[in-house]
Amino acid sequence: MTRPLFWRITALTAIAVVLSGCAAAHPPAYAELASPQGDADTYAPGLPENLNESSVRFVGEHDGRSYYLAQSSSGTAGDSVCILVDAPDVDSSAGCGNNEVTVTWSAGAAQYNASPVPESAMQDDWVRISDNLIFRPKS
């Protein structure tokens, strides 16, 4: 291999590594929000005005509470996720954020993580609602 060709390959490899690092800096993709919207994806209590109705997804149910995820109607799609909880003991609870979101109310707390929550992290009475959403009842 000639020296100029070696340096070209080395430079291209370095550029590829740098660009792959830039891709990781973008906001996370929220797997649950990527699926097509279906009939179950309707938030019955009425959606807060700042949330995009077409982004609502039902992610699970536990102990009479229904859990939904949605995105803000403003800003860039994919930059935040919101947890919505529909239950008799919840007064229209919603919380939004990036990567990790926690909503707390009188019955407990729900937490969403952009990455799936590993089994090893399931402690202190947390209950899995979906791969990324967990709930801890108030003791």
C-alpha positions, 0 to 999 in steps of 0.5 A: 500500500502506498503512503498516500492511500494509507493516509486517505484510508486513515483520514476516512476512518477518523471522519467516520468515527467522529460522525458516529459520535455526533449521531449519539448527541441527537435526542433519543428516539422513543420506541413507543411513540414510533408505532402507528397510533391505534384505537387504544391510544386515546387519552380519555381525560382530555389531552393537555393543550401543549401535547400533540394528540397524534403522538399519544400512545397507550403503553400499559395498565396496572392496578386500574391505572392506564399509562400513556406517552405523548410528545409536545405540540411545540418544539422538535419531534423527538426532543421530549416525551411526556407521561400521562396517567389516567386513573381515579386517584390521579388529577390529570397527571402529566410530566415531560422531559428528555431521556428520563421523566418522573411523574409523582402523585398521591398513589406513587410515581411513574418513571420513563427512561429512553433506554429500556429499564434493566431487570437489575434496576427494578427494586424498591417495589417498582412495577414494570408497565413497559420496557421503558416505563416503571411504576412505584406505588407509594407505601 
